[in-house]
Amino acid sequence: LFPFYADEWTTMVVRIRDRENLLKPHRRHLYQLLANEMGIAHWKVSAGYGILQVVVGACVLSAMPWGHPGVWTVLVIFFSMFVGINYIVRTRLVKNRESR
């Protein structure tokens, strides 16, 4: 469930940074930004999340011989990549809104 947890964690950090009430509904998850704000078809975003999960799962399984340090290294690498993608998408959306 890596993509969903990574999406939740990054969204919570953004909402806390923006001083939003975490108990109120929102549409700020990366999935929602890609599908609703950037206009990417929902099935494509879902397929991307599914593919990402398969890749992360395969990498975690291949890191199992190195024990917990190997698994955590894989997860940290993928989480860092997810944060980077999240940052790029959010930055582009802000720039697009400012240019309108």
Long-range contacts (C-beta under 8 A, 24 or more apart in sequence): 1-53, 2-52, 2-53, 2-56, 2-57, 2-75, 2-78, 2-79, 3-49, 3-52, 3-53, 3-56, 3-82, 4-49, 6-78, 6-79, 6-82, 6-83, 7-31, 7-82, 7-86, 9-79, 10-82, 10-83, 10-86, 14-90, 30-82, 30-85, 30-86, 30-89, 33-89, 33-90, 33-93, 34-89, 37-93, 38-89, 38-92, 38-93, 52-78
